[in-house]
C-alpha cells in the first residue's frame, strides 16, 4: 500500500469511524433528511444494482417470479398473526392521518410482507395444481430504527423478499434450504467474495412467526458478526391466519406450508467491512460498477487512453476513462483507491514511448509495467485473480478469528478479544444463551459438527457460533 498520509481514520483506531469515512469519501451514501433514512449515491447504487442483478438471476433459477405488493398494509392484517406483529411492533411506522382526515383504520408502512402476501396467496391458491406458488419482490421497507448506521441499520432500506407456498412441510423445508444455499450463500461466496457461515438460528433469535430460521453470517474485519441474509420456514402459521388452503388430489382441504426469505442493502455495508482497508474500499470485481479505470496522466495521452478503454469495454470489462488532466494525477489516484476500483491503468508520455502502461491492482497494491499490445489480457487476468484473492483473504480472516472453546468463560473471552467462539450447543442452550446476551454476545447460528445446517435444535452434537454483532 502507498505511504501517503491517511485520508481515512485507521481501522485499528476506530473501526466504526473508518466505516463512516469510507461511505462518505467513496461517495456511497448520505444521511437522509429524516433521522435513520439514507440517500444512496450513484456509485453506491451501482454496487446494489449489480448485486440485485445477480441475486435476481439466481432467484429465478429456483422457479420464483417477481411481483409487487403495496407499501401500505392494514394494521388488522398484522394482528392476525400475533407472534409476527409482536416481533415487529417496536419497529412499526403507522399512518393514522391521510388526506387531511383521521383514518378509520390505521395503516402500517410495510416492515415486511408476510401478511399482505398471505392474503393474496389465499386468493390465488385453490387447488394442489396452484402449488408451489413462488414469489419474490424487490421493494423498500420501513422499520423504525433507534440506532441508525448507513447500510447496516436504517429506517428505510431496499431489499428483496421472497415468499412461497407448498403442499407439504418437506417441500417447504427443501425450498427454504435451497434459497439459503443455492441463492444466498452461493451469491455471497462467489460474487461478494464473502465466506459466510450458514446455520440455524436458535428459538430466541428466530424470525417472528417462523418455525425455523436459517442464516448467512459474515465476519467483519473488526471481528464482529453481520447477518447477511435469512430464509424462514413459516410452517402453517400464516396459512392458518390467512386461510391459505388448497384442495388435494384426493379431494381433501388442507393448509399450505409457507416460507419467506430476504436480503437487503445491508450487504453493501458487509462488503465494505469485509474487504475494505485503510485506503478505502476494495471491491470484488464481479460487483464493481467500474472494474478498470484508464487514467490519462497528461493531455497528449488521452487519445490512446480512450482507445485502450474502448478495447477493454469491447472485451466485456466495465471501464471508465479518466481524462481529467486538469486535476492532479495523485488526487485522482487516491479517489479511485478510495472507491475500490479493482484495477487501474496509468498512462503517461514515458509509458507511450516505451509502449507500456502501469497496471495497478487495488486488491494487493502492486504496480506492474505491462506491454500495451497485451493490455486486455493483463487486465482480465488481474480481475480474475483479485476475485480469488479477496475470497481467500476473507476466509483466512474468518478462520483465524474463530476459537474452539469448551466453556462459556472462554467463549466470552474470545468475543471480547475481537473474535468469535465455537462452543458445544449443550453448554449454551437455555441459561447460557441468556448469560452471553448479558455481555452483548449472541448465538449467531447452530451448526452440525461438519459445519452443515441442523434439521432441528435438538439434533445431537450441535455447535453454536457466538459473537458480538452489528
KOLPA-981267 format. One record per residue: x, y, z of N, C-alpha, C in turn. Coordinates in steps of 0.1 Angstrom, whole numbers, padded with zeros to 4 digits, always signed. Example, Ala and Ser with C-alpha at 12.3 -4.5 7.8 and 13.67 -1.06 7.14 Angstrom:
2
+0132-0057+0078+0123-0045+0078+0132-0033+0078;+0128-0022+0071+0137-0011+0071+0129+0000+0079;
***
This chain:
470
+0008-0012+0000+0000+0000+0000+0009+0013+0000;+0003+0023-0004+0011+0036-0005+0014+0041+0009;+0024+0050+0010+0028+0056+0022+0024+0070+0025;+0014+0074+0017+0009+0088+0019+0002+0089+0032;-0001+0102+0036-0008+0105+0048-0022+0099+0046;-0028+0092+0056-0041+0086+0055-0052+0097+0054;-0062+0094+0046-0074+0102+0044-0086+0096+0052;-0084+0085+0057-0094+0078+0065-0089+0075+0079;-0098+0075+0089-0095+0070+0102-0090+0056+0101;-0078+0052+0107-0074+0039+0106-0083+0029+0112;-0085+0017+0107-0094+0007+0112-0091+0004+0126;-0078+0002+0130-0075-0002+0143-0077+0009+0153;-0078+0021+0149-0080+0032+0158-0095+0034+0161;-0104+0033+0151-0118+0035+0153-0125+0029+0141;-0129+0016+0142-0135+0009+0130-0148+0016+0126;-0157+0018+0135-0170+0025+0131-0167+0038+0124;-0158+0046+0129-0155+0059+0123-0149+0057+0109;-0140+0047+0108-0134+0043+0095-0146+0040+0085;-0155+0032+0090-0167+0028+0081-0174+0040+0076;-0177+0049+0085-0184+0061+0081-0176+0070+0071;-0163+0070+0074-0154+0078+0065-0154+0072+0050;-0154+0059+0050-0154+0052+0036-0166+0056+0029;-0178+0054+0036-0190+0057+0029-0191+0071+0024;-0186+0081+0031-0186+0095+0027-0176+0097+0016;-0163+0093+0018-0153+0097+0008-0153+0089-0005;-0159+0077-0004-0161+0069-0016-0174+0072-0023;-0181+0082-0017-0194+0087-0023-0204+0076-0025;-0207+0068-0014-0216+0057-0015-0230+0062-0011;-0231+0070+0000-0244+0073+0005-0243+0086+0014;-0254+0092+0017-0255+0103+0026-0267+0100+0036;-0267+0106+0047-0278+0106+0056-0290+0113+0050;-0302+0108+0051-0314+0114+0046-0319+0125+0055;-0329+0133+0050-0334+0144+0059-0342+0140+0071;-0347+0127+0071-0354+0122+0083-0344+0112+0090;-0343+0114+0103-0334+0106+0110-0335+0091+0107;-0324+0084+0104-0325+0070+0101-0326+0066+0086;-0329+0076+0078-0330+0074+0064-0317+0076+0057;-0316+0071+0044-0303+0073+0037-0306+0076+0022;-0297+0084+0017-0297+0087+0002-0285+0079-0003;-0289+0069-0012-0278+0061-0018-0273+0069-0031;-0261+0072-0031-0255+0079-0042-0253+0070-0054;-0251+0076-0066-0250+0067-0078-0239+0056-0077;-0228+0059-0072-0217+0048-0071-0222+0037-0062;-0228+0041-0050-0233+0030-0041-0244+0023-0047;-0253+0030-0054-0264+0023-0061-0260+0014-0072;-0249+0018-0078-0243+0009-0089-0239-0004-0083;-0233-0004-0071-0230-0017-0065-0242-0025-0062;-0253-0018-0056-0265-0025-0053-0272-0031-0066;-0271-0023-0077-0277-0028-0089-0271-0041-0094;-0257-0042-0093-0250-0054-0097-0254-0066-0088;-0255-0063-0075-0259-0073-0065-0273-0078-0069;-0282-0068-0071-0296-0071-0074-0297-0080-0087;-0289-0077-0097-0290-0084-0109-0286-0099-0107;-0275-0101-0100-0270-0115-0098-0279-0122-0089;-0284-0116-0079-0294-0122-0070-0307-0126-0077;-0312-0117-0085-0324-0119-0092-0323-0131-0102;-0311-0132-0108-0309-0143-0117-0310-0157-0110;-0303-0157-0098-0303-0169-0090-0317-0173-0085;-0324-0162-0080-0338-0165-0075-0347-0170-0086;-0346-0165-0098-0354-0170-0109-0351-0185-0113;-0338-0189-0111-0334-0202-0113-0341-0212-0104;-0346-0207-0092-0353-0216-0083-0368-0217-0087;-0372-0210-0097-0386-0211-0101-0395-0199-0097;-0389-0190-0089-0397-0179-0084-0399-0168-0095;-0410-0161-0094-0413-0150-0103-0414-0137-0095;-0411-0126-0101-0412-0113-0094-0426-0107-0095;-0430-0101-0084-0443-0094-0083-0441-0082-0074;-0452-0074-0072-0451-0063-0064-0463-0061-0056;-0462-0058-0043-0473-0057-0034-0473-0043-0027;-0484-0038-0022-0485-0024-0017-0475-0021-0006;-0472-0009-0005-0463-0004+0006-0472-0003+0019;-0485+0000+0018-0493+0002+0029-0501-0011+0032;-0501-0015+0045-0508-0027+0050-0517-0024+0061;-0530-0028+0060-0539-0026+0071-0534-0032+0084;-0534-0024+0095-0529-0029+0107-0535-0042+0112;-0548-0043+0108-0555-0055+0112-0549-0068+0106;-0542-0066+0094-0536-0078+0088-0525-0083+0097;-0517-0074+0102-0506-0078+0111-0511-0085+0123;-0522-0080+0128-0527-0086+0141-0533-0100+0139;-0534-0104+0127-0540-0118+0125-0529-0128+0128;-0517-0124+0129-0506-0134+0132-0499-0128+0144;-0503-0132+0156-0500-0125+0169-0484-0124+0171;-0478-0136+0169-0463-0136+0172-0456-0127+0162;-0461-0126+0150-0454-0118+0140-0455-0103+0143;-0467-0098+0147-0469-0084+0150-0462-0081+0163;-0461-0090+0172-0454-0087+0185-0439-0086+0182;-0434-0094+0173-0420-0092+0169-0416-0079+0163;-0426-0074+0155-0423-0061+0148-0428-0049+0154;-0437-0050+0164-0444-0038+0169-0435-0026+0173;-0423-0029+0179-0415-0017+0183-0409-0009+0170;-0409-0016+0159-0403-0010+0147-0413-0005+0137;-0426-0006+0140-0436-0002+0130-0438+0013+0129;-0440+0018+0117-0444+0031+0114-0458+0031+0109;-0467+0038+0117-0481+0037+0115-0487+0050+0110;-0495+0049+0099-0502+0061+0094-0516+0062+0100;-0519+0073+0106-0533+0074+0112-0541+0086+0105;-0534+0094+0098-0540+0106+0091-0536+0106+0077;-0545+0108+0068-0542+0109+0054-0553+0118+0047;-0549+0125+0037-0558+0134+0030-0565+0144+0039;-0558+0148+0050-0563+0157+0060-0574+0152+0069;-0576+0139+0069-0586+0133+0078-0580+0121+0086;-0586+0119+0097-0583+0107+0105-0588+0095+0098;-0579+0085+0097-0583+0072+0090-0591+0064+0100;-0601+0057+0094-0609+0048+0102-0601+0036+0107;-0592+0032+0099-0583+0021+0103-0569+0025+0101;-0560+0022+0111-0546+0026+0109-0539+0017+0098;-0530+0024+0092-0522+0017+0081-0508+0016+0085;-0502+0004+0083-0488+0002+0087-0479+0004+0074;-0468+0011+0075-0459+0012+0063-0451-0001+0063;-0451-0008+0052-0445-0022+0051-0432-0024+0059;-0432-0032+0069-0420-0037+0076-0415-0049+0069;-0423-0057+0063-0421-0070+0056-0435-0073+0051;-0436-0083+0043-0449-0085+0036-0456-0099+0038;-0452-0106+0048-0458-0119+0050-0473-0118+0051;-0478-0107+0057-0493-0107+0060-0501-0103+0047;-0496-0093+0040-0503-0089+0028-0502-0100+0017;-0490-0106+0016-0488-0116+0006-0496-0128+0010;-0497-0131+0023-0506-0142+0027-0520-0140+0023;-0525-0128+0023-0539-0126+0019-0541-0129+0005;-0531-0126-0004-0533-0129-0018-0530-0143-0022;-0521-0149-0014-0519-0164-0016-0532-0171-0014;-0539-0167-0003-0552-0173+0000-0562-0172-0012;-0561-0161-0019-0570-0158-0030-0566-0166-0042;-0552-0167-0044-0547-0174-0057-0546-0189-0056;-0544-0194-0044-0542-0209-0042-0556-0215-0039;-0561-0223-0048-0573-0230-0046-0571-0245-0046;-0562-0250-0055-0560-0264-0057-0546-0268-0055;-0543-0281-0054-0529-0285-0054-0522-0282-0067;-0530-0279-0077-0524-0276-0090-0518-0261-0090;-0522-0253-0080-0517-0240-0079-0504-0239-0071;-0499-0251-0066-0487-0251-0058-0476-0258-0065;-0463-0255-0062-0460-0244-0053-0462-0230-0060;-0464-0220-0051-0465-0207-0056-0453-0200-0051;-0444-0195-0060-0431-0190-0056-0430-0175-0061;-0430-0166-0051-0430-0152-0054-0418-0145-0048;-0414-0134-0055-0403-0125-0050-0407-0111-0053;-0403-0102-0044-0405-0088-0048-0392-0080-0044;-0389-0070-0052-0378-0060-0049-0385-0048-0044;-0382-0043-0032-0390-0032-0027-0382-0025-0016;-0389-0015-0010-0383-0008+0002-0392-0012+0013;-0386-0012+0025-0394-0015+0037-0390-0004+0048;-0398-0003+0058-0396+0007+0068-0397+0000+0082;-0386+0001+0090-0385-0004+0103-0379+0007+0112;-0386+0013+0121-0382+0024+0128-0369+0021+0136;-0358+0027+0133-0345+0023+0138-0341+0033+0148;-0337+0029+0160-0333+0038+0171-0318+0041+0170;-0310+0032+0165-0296+0034+0164-0291+0032+0149;-0294+0042+0141-0292+0040+0126-0277+0040+0123;-0273+0033+0113-0260+0033+0107-0261+0030+0092;-0256+0038+0084-0258+0037+0069-0255+0023+0064;-0265+0018+0056-0265+0005+0050-0267-0006+0060;-0263-0005+0073-0264-0016+0082-0278-0016+0089;-0282-0004+0094-0295-0003+0101-0300+0011+0097;-0310+0011+0089-0317+0024+0085-0332+0022+0086;-0339+0033+0088-0353+0032+0090-0360+0027+0077;-0355+0032+0065-0360+0027+0053-0348+0020+0045;-0350+0009+0040-0339+0002+0032-0345-0006+0020;-0336-0009+0011-0341-0017-0001-0337-0032+0002;-0346-0040-0004-0343-0054-0003-0351-0062-0013;-0349-0075-0012-0358-0085-0019-0364-0093-0008;-0376-0096-0010-0383-0106+0000-0390-0116-0009;-0387-0129-0006-0394-0140-0013-0404-0147-0004;-0414-0152-0010-0425-0159-0003-0429-0171-0011;-0432-0182-0005-0436-0194-0012-0446-0202-0004;-0455-0209-0012-0465-0218-0005-0463-0231-0012;-0464-0242-0003-0462-0255-0008-0472-0265-0002;-0473-0277-0008-0483-0287-0004-0479-0294+0008;-0466-0295+0011-0461-0303+0022-0450-0296+0030;-0448-0300+0042-0438-0294+0050-0424-0297+0044;-0422-0309+0039-0409-0313+0033-0406-0304+0022;-0416-0301+0013-0413-0293+0001-0409-0279+0006;-0416-0274+0016-0413-0260+0020-0399-0260+0026;-0396-0270+0034-0382-0270+0041-0371-0271+0030;-0373-0279+0020-0364-0281+0009-0362-0268+0002;-0373-0261-0001-0372-0248-0009-0365-0237+0000;-0368-0236+0012-0362-0226+0021-0347-0229+0022;-0343-0241+0023-0329-0245+0023-0322-0242+0010;-0329-0245-0001-0323-0242-0014-0321-0227-0016;-0330-0219-0012-0328-0204-0012-0315-0200-0005;-0314-0205+0008-0302-0201+0016-0289-0206+0009;-0289-0218+0005-0276-0223+0000-0273-0220-0015;-0283-0222-0024-0281-0221-0038-0282-0206-0043;-0289-0198-0035-0290-0184-0039-0281-0175-0030;-0284-0175-0017-0277-0165-0008-0263-0169-0006;-0260-0181-0001-0246-0184+0002-0238-0185-0011;-0243-0190-0022-0236-0191-0034-0233-0177-0039;-0242-0168-0038-0240-0154-0043-0230-0147-0034;-0231-0148-0021-0222-0142-0012-0207-0147-0014;-0206-0159-0015-0192-0165-0017-0186-0162-0030;-0194-0164-0041-0188-0163-0054-0189-0149-0061;-0198-0140-0056-0199-0127-0061-0193-0117-0052;-0197-0118-0039-0192-0108-0029-0179-0112-0023;-0174-0124-0026-0161-0130-0020-0162-0129-0005;-0174-0132+0000-0177-0132+0015-0179-0147+0019;-0170-0153+0026-0172-0167+0030-0181-0168+0042;-0193-0168+0041-0203-0167+0052-0204-0181+0058;-0207-0181+0071-0212-0193+0078-0227-0195+0075;-0231-0207+0073-0246-0210+0072-0250-0218+0084;-0261-0216+0089-0266-0223+0101-0280-0220+0104;-0284-0226+0116-0298-0225+0120-0299-0215+0132;-0308-0206+0132-0310-0197+0143-0316-0204+0155;-0312-0200+0167-0319-0205+0179-0333-0200+0180;-0341-0207+0188-0355-0202+0190-0356-0187+0195;-0346-0183+0203-0346-0169+0207-0343-0159+0196;-0335-0164+0186-0331-0155+0175-0340-0157+0163;-0350-0165+0163-0358-0169+0152-0367-0157+0147;-0369-0157+0134-0378-0147+0128-0392-0148+0134;-0398-0137+0137-0411-0137+0144-0422-0144+0135;-0427-0155+0141-0438-0162+0133-0432-0174+0126;-0419-0176+0126-0413-0187+0119-0412-0199+0128;-0411-0211+0122-0407-0223+0130-0393-0227+0128;-0386-0221+0118-0372-0223+0116-0366-0212+0108;-0355-0206+0113-0348-0196+0105-0334-0200+0102;-0330-0200+0090-0316-0203+0086-0309-0190+0081;-0296-0189+0084-0290-0176+0082-0276-0178+0075;-0272-0167+0069-0258-0165+0064-0252-0154+0073;-0241-0158+0080-0234-0149+0089-0220-0146+0084;-0217-0133+0083-0203-0129+0078-0195-0124+0090;-0182-0124+0089-0174-0119+0099-0167-0106+0093;-0167-0095+0100-0161-0083+0095-0147-0081+0100;-0140-0071+0095-0126-0070+0098-0123-0066+0112;-0133-0062+0119-0131-0059+0134-0136-0071+0142;-0139-0082+0136-0142-0094+0143-0157-0096+0147;-0166-0087+0143-0180-0088+0147-0187-0096+0136;-0200-0100+0140-0208-0108+0131-0218-0098+0124;-0221-0102+0111-0231-0094+0104-0240-0104+0097;-0253-0103+0100-0263-0112+0094-0265-0107+0080;-0263-0115+0070-0263-0110+0056-0276-0115+0049;-0282-0125+0053-0295-0130+0047-0301-0141+0055;-0314-0142+0054-0321-0153+0062-0332-0159+0053;-0334-0172+0056-0345-0179+0050-0353-0186+0060;-0367-0185+0060-0375-0189+0071-0385-0200+0066;-0387-0210+0074-0398-0219+0073-0409-0213+0082;-0421-0210+0077-0431-0204+0085-0441-0215+0089;-0439-0227+0086-0448-0238+0090-0462-0235+0083;-0472-0237+0091-0486-0234+0087-0492-0222+0094;-0483-0214+0102-0488-0203+0110-0495-0193+0102;-0489-0188+0091-0495-0178+0082-0506-0184+0074;-0505-0196+0070-0516-0203+0062-0528-0204+0071;-0527-0207+0083-0539-0207+0092-0545-0193+0095;-0536-0184+0097-0540-0170+0099-0547-0164+0088;-0543-0167+0075-0548-0161+0063-0556-0171+0055;-0558-0183+0060-0567-0193+0053-0561-0196+0039;-0548-0199+0039-0542-0203+0026-0544-0218+0026;-0554-0223+0019-0557-0237+0019-0559-0242+0004;-0558-0254+0002-0559-0260-0011-0566-0273-0011;-0572-0277-0022-0578-0290-0024-0568-0300-0029;-0566-0311-0022-0556-0321-0026-0562-0329-0037;-0553-0337-0043-0557-0346-0054-0567-0356-0049;-0568-0359-0036-0577-0368-0030-0590-0361-0026;-0591-0348-0029-0603-0341-0025-0604-0336-0011;-0593-0336-0004-0592-0331+0010-0588-0316+0010;-0593-0308+0019-0589-0294+0021-0578-0293+0031;-0566-0288+0027-0555-0287+0037-0549-0273+0036;-0542-0270+0047-0535-0257+0048-0521-0259+0041;-0517-0248+0034-0504-0248+0028-0493-0246+0038;-0480-0249+0034-0468-0247+0042-0461-0235+0035;-0457-0225+0042-0451-0213+0036-0437-0210+0040;-0430-0202+0032-0417-0198+0036-0416-0183+0033;-0405-0177+0038-0402-0163+0034-0387-0162+0036;-0381-0152+0028-0366-0151+0028-0362-0138+0022;-0351-0132+0027-0347-0119+0023-0333-0115+0025;-0328-0106+0016-0315-0100+0018-0317-0085+0015;-0308-0076+0018-0310-0062+0017-0298-0054+0014;-0299-0041+0013-0287-0032+0011-0277-0033+0023;-0281-0041+0033-0271-0044+0044-0259-0051+0038;-0261-0058+0026-0249-0065+0020-0239-0055+0015;-0243-0043+0012-0233-0032+0008-0224-0029+0020;-0231-0027+0031-0223-0025+0043-0214-0036+0046;-0218-0048+0044-0210-0060+0047-0198-0060+0037;-0200-0057+0025-0189-0056+0015-0178-0047+0020;-0182-0035+0025-0173-0025+0030-0164-0031+0041;-0171-0037+0051-0165-0041+0063-0157-0054+0062;-0160-0062+0052-0153-0075+0050-0140-0073+0042;-0140-0064+0032-0129-0062+0024-0121-0049+0025;-0127-0039+0030-0121-0026+0030-0108-0025+0038;-0099-0016+0034-0087-0014+0042-0085+0001+0045;-0073+0005+0050-0071+0019+0054-0070+0029+0042;-0070+0023+0030-0071+0032+0018-0085+0033+0012;-0095+0026+0018-0108+0027+0013-0115+0013+0010;-0123+0014+0000-0130+0001-0005-0120-0008-0012;-0123-0020-0012-0117-0030-0021-0128-0038-0026;-0133-0035-0038-0144-0042-0044-0141-0055-0051;-0148-0066-0048-0147-0077-0057-0151-0074-0071;-0143-0077-0081-0146-0073-0095-0160-0076-0100;-0166-0087-0095-0179-0091-0100-0190-0082-0096;-0188-0074-0085-0198-0064-0081-0193-0050-0081;-0182-0047-0089-0176-0034-0090-0183-0027-0102;-0189-0015-0100-0195-0008-0111-0185-0004-0121;-0173-0001-0117-0162+0002-0126-0151-0009-0122;-0148-0017-0132-0138-0028-0129-0124-0022-0132;-0123-0013-0142-0110-0008-0146-0112+0007-0149;-0103+0015-0144-0102+0029-0148-0089+0032-0155;-0091+0038-0167-0079+0041-0175-0076+0056-0172;-0065+0058-0166-0061+0072-0161-0051+0078-0170;-0055+0088-0177-0045+0096-0186-0038+0106-0177;-0025+0105-0177-0017+0114-0168-0016+0128-0174;-0014+0129-0187-0012+0141-0194-0022+0142-0206;-0025+0155-0211-0034+0156-0222-0030+0149-0235;-0017+0148-0238-0013+0142-0250-0014+0126-0251;-0018+0120-0240-0020+0105-0240-0035+0102-0240;-0044+0112-0240-0058+0110-0238-0064+0101-0250;-0059+0104-0262-0064+0097-0274-0061+0082-0273;-0049+0078-0269-0045+0064-0267-0053+0058-0256;-0054+0066-0245-0061+0061-0233-0076+0057-0237;-0082+0065-0245-0095+0063-0250-0096+0050-0258;-0086+0048-0266-0086+0035-0274-0085+0023-0265;-0076+0024-0255-0074+0013-0246-0088+0010-0239;-0094+0021-0234-0107+0020-0227-0117+0013-0236;-0117+0016-0249-0127+0010-0259-0124-0005-0260;-0111-0008-0261-0107-0022-0262-0111-0030-0250;-0109-0025-0238-0114-0032-0226-0129-0033-0226;-0136-0023-0230-0150-0023-0230-0155-0034-0240;-0149-0035-0251-0153-0045-0261-0150-0059-0256;-0141-0060-0247-0138-0074-0241-0147-0077-0229;-0157-0068-0226-0166-0071-0216-0163-0065-0202;-0153-0057-0201-0149-0051-0189-0157-0038-0186;-0162-0036-0174-0168-0023-0171-0157-0013-0168;-0155-0003-0177-0143+0005-0177-0148+0020-0178;-0139+0028-0172-0141+0043-0172-0128+0050-0176;-0129+0059-0185-0118+0067-0189-0117+0080-0181;-0106+0081-0174-0104+0093-0166-0095+0102-0173;-0100+0112-0181-0092+0121-0189-0092+0135-0183;-0094+0136-0169-0095+0149-0163-0080+0154-0160;-0073+0157-0170-0059+0160-0168-0057+0174-0162;-0068+0181-0160-0067+0194-0152-0067+0192-0137;-0069+0179-0133-0068+0175-0119-0056+0167-0117;-0049+0169-0106-0036+0163-0104-0037+0148-0104;-0027+0141-0109-0027+0127-0110-0028+0120-0096;-0021+0126-0086-0022+0120-0073-0035+0120-0067;-0043+0131-0069-0056+0132-0063-0065+0122-0069;-0064+0121-0083-0073+0111-0089-0070+0097-0085;-0057+0094-0084-0054+0080-0080-0059+0077-0066;-0058+0087-0057-0063+0084-0043-0079+0082-0044;-0086+0090-0052-0100+0089-0053-0104+0075-0058;-0097+0070-0068-0101+0057-0073-0097+0045-0063;-0087+0047-0055-0084+0038-0045-0095+0038-0034;-0099+0050-0030-0110+0051-0021-0122+0044-0026;-0125+0045-0038-0137+0038-0044-0135+0023-0046;-0123+0018-0045-0121+0004-0045-0121-0002-0059;-0119+0006-0070-0119+0001-0083-0108-0010-0084;-0111-0022-0088-0102-0033-0087-0089-0031-0095;-0089-0025-0107-0077-0023-0115-0076-0009-0120;-0064-0004-0122-0062+0009-0127-0051+0009-0137;-0053+0014-0149-0043+0016-0159-0038+0031-0159;-0025+0033-0156-0019+0046-0156-0011+0048-0168;-0014+0058-0176-0007+0060-0189-0002+0074-0190;+0011+0075-0192+0018+0088-0193+0027+0088-0205;+0033+0100-0209+0041+0101-0221+0053+0091-0221;+0059+0089-0210+0070+0080-0209+0066+0065-0212;+0054+0062-0207+0048+0049-0209+0046+0046-0224;+0041+0057-0231+0038+0055-0245+0051+0053-0253;+0061+0061-0249+0074+0059-0255+0080+0045-0254;+0077+0039-0243+0082+0025-0240+0072+0015-0245;+0061+0019-0250+0050+0010-0255+0045+0002-0243;+0044+0008-0231+0039+0001-0219+0029+0010-0212;+0023+0004-0202+0014+0011-0192+0017+0005-0178;+0012+0012-0168+0013+0007-0155-0001+0001-0151;-0001-0011-0146-0013-0018-0141-0013-0018-0126;-0022-0012-0120-0023-0011-0105-0034-0021-0101;-0031-0030-0092-0040-0040-0086-0044-0034-0072;-0057-0029-0071-0062-0024-0059-0062-0034-0048;-0064-0047-0051-0065-0057-0041-0053-0058-0032;-0041-0058-0039-0029-0060-0031-0019-0049-0033;-0023-0038-0040-0014-0026-0041-0003-0027-0051;-0001-0038-0058+0010-0040-0067+0009-0031-0079;+0020-0026-0085+0021-0018-0097+0030-0026-0106;+0025-0029-0118+0032-0037-0128+0033-0030-0141;+0045-0030-0147+0046-0024-0161+0042-0035-0171;+0033-0032-0179+0028-0042-0189+0028-0037-0203;+0031-0045-0213+0031-0041-0227+0017-0037-0232;+0017-0027-0240+0004-0022-0245-0003-0033-0253;+0004-0040-0262-0004-0050-0270-0012-0060-0262;-0007-0064-0250-0014-0074-0243-0022-0069-0231;-0026-0056-0232-0032-0050-0220-0046-0056-0216;-0054-0060-0226-0067-0065-0223-0065-0078-0215;-0056-0087-0220-0053-0100-0213-0048-0097-0199;-0039-0087-0198-0034-0085-0184-0044-0080-0175;-0053-0071-0179-0064-0066-0170-0073-0077-0167;-0078-0085-0176-0087-0096-0174-0081-0106-0164;-0069-0109-0166-0062-0119-0156-0061-0113-0142;-0059-0100-0141-0058-0093-0128-0071-0093-0121;-0082-0091-0129-0095-0091-0123-0099-0105-0118;-0096-0115-0125-0099-0129-0121-0092-0132-0108;-0079-0128-0108-0071-0131-0096-0075-0123-0084;-0080-0111-0086-0084-0102-0075-0097-0109-0068;-0106-0114-0076-0118-0120-0070-0114-0132-0061;-0104-0140-0066-0100-0151-0058-0092-0147-0045;-0084-0137-0047-0076-0132-0036-0084-0127-0025;-0095-0119-0028-0103-0113-0018-0111-0124-0010;-0115-0134-0017-0122-0145-0010-0113-0153-0001;-0101-0155-0006-0091-0163+0002-0087-0154+0015;-0085-0141+0013-0081-0133+0024-0093-0133+0035;-0105-0131+0030-0116-0131+0039-0118-0144+0046;-0115-0155+0039-0117-0169+0045-0106-0170+0056;-0094-0166+0053-0083-0167+0063-0086-0159+0076;-0091-0146+0073-0095-0138+0084-0106-0145+0093;-0116-0150+0086-0127-0157+0093-0122-0169+0102;-0114-0177+0095-0109-0189+0103-0100-0185+0114;-0092-0175+0112-0083-0171+0123-0090-0165+0135;-0102-0159+0133-0109-0152+0143-0118-0161+0151;-0120-0174+0147-0129-0183+0154-0122-0192+0163;-0125-0192+0176-0118-0200+0186-0127-0212+0190;-0122-0224+0190-0129-0235+0196-0128-0235+0211;-0139-0235+0218-0138-0234+0233-0147-0244+0239;-0145-0247+0252-0153-0257+0259-0161-0252+0271;-0161-0239+0272-0170-0233+0283-0173-0219+0280;-0183-0214+0287-0188-0200+0284-0178-0189+0287;-0170-0191+0297-0160-0181+0301-0150-0179+0289;-0145-0190+0283-0136-0188+0272-0143-0183+0260;-0156-0186+0258-0164-0180+0247-0164-0165+0249;-0167-0160+0261-0168-0146+0263-0154-0140+0260;-0143-0146+0265-0130-0140+0263-0127-0139+0248;-0131-0149+0240-0128-0149+0226-0135-0137+0219;-0148-0135+0223-0156-0124+0217-0151-0111+0222;-0148-0110+0234-0143-0097+0239-0130-0093+0234;-0122-0103+0229-0109-0100+0222-0111-0097+0207;-0123-0096+0203-0125-0093+0189-0126-0105+0179;-0131-0116+0185-0133-0128+0176-0146-0134+0179;-0147-0147+0174-0159-0155+0176-0155-0167+0184;-0165-0174+0189-0162-0187+0195-0172-0198+0190;-0166-0210+0189-0174-0222+0185-0175-0230+0198;-0187-0233+0203-0189-0240+0216-0200-0250+0215;-0199-0262+0221-0210-0271+0221-0223-0265+0225;-0234-0267+0217-0247-0261+0220-0252-0265+0233;-0249-0277+0237-0253-0282+0250-0249-0274+0262;-0238-0266+0260-0233-0258+0271-0239-0244+0271;-0246-0241+0260-0252-0228+0259-0267-0227+0260;-0274-0238+0256-0288-0238+0255-0294-0234+0268;-0304-0225+0267-0311-0220+0279-0304-0209+0286;-0299-0212+0298-0294-0201+0306-0280-0196+0301;-0273-0204+0294-0261-0200+0288-0263-0189+0277;-0273-0191+0269-0276-0181+0259-0279-0167+0265;-0287-0168+0276-0291-0156+0283-0279-0149+0290;-0270-0157+0295-0258-0152+0302-0249-0145+0291;-0247-0151+0280-0239-0144+0269-0246-0131+0265;-0259-0131+0264-0266-0119+0259-0264-0108+0269;-0262-0111+0282-0260-0100+0292-0246-0093+0289;-0238-0100+0282-0225-0094+0278-0224-0089+0264;-0236-0088+0257-0236-0083+0244-0232-0093+0233;-0233-0106+0237-0228-0117+0228-0241-0125+0224;-0242-0128+0212-0254-0136+0208-0249-0149+0200;-0258-0158+0200-0256-0171+0192-0260-0167+0178;-0250-0167+0169-0252-0163+0155-0259-0174+0148;-0255-0187+0150-0262-0198+0144-0257-0211+0150;-0265-0221+0148-0262-0235+0152-0257-0243+0140;-0247-0251+0141-0242-0259+0130-0240-0274+0135;-0241-0283+0125-0236-0297+0128-0221-0297+0129;-0216-0308+0134-0201-0309+0136-0194-0306+0123;-0200-0309+0111-0193-0307+0099-0195-0294+0093;-0202-0285+0100-0205-0271+0095-0218-0270+0088;-0226-0281+0087-0238-0280+0080-0249-0274+0088;-0261-0273+0082-0273-0268+0089-0281-0279+0095;-0283-0278+0108-0291-0289+0115-0305-0289+0111;-0311-0300+0112-0326-0301+0109-0334-0298+0121;-0328-0297+0132-0336-0294+0145-0326-0288+0155;-0332-0280+0164-0324-0275+0175-0320-0286+0185;-0327-0298+0184-0324-0309+0193-0315-0319+0187;-0309-0317+0175-0300-0327+0170-0288-0328+0179;-0283-0340+0180-0271-0342+0189-0259-0336+0184;-0250-0333+0193-0236-0328+0189-0236-0315+0181;-0245-0306+0184-0245-0293+0177-0235-0284+0183;-0231-0274+0174-0222-0264+0179-0228-0250+0177;-0226-0241+0186-0231-0228+0185-0219-0218+0181;-0221-0210+0171-0212-0199+0168-0217-0187+0175;-0208-0181+0184-0213-0169+0192-0203-0158+0189;-0209-0146+0189-0201-0134+0186-0208-0121+0190;-0201-0110+0191-0208-0097+0191-0212-0094+0177;-0223-0087+0175-0229-0085+0162-0233-0070+0159;-0233-0067+0147-0238-0054+0142-0253-0055+0141;
***
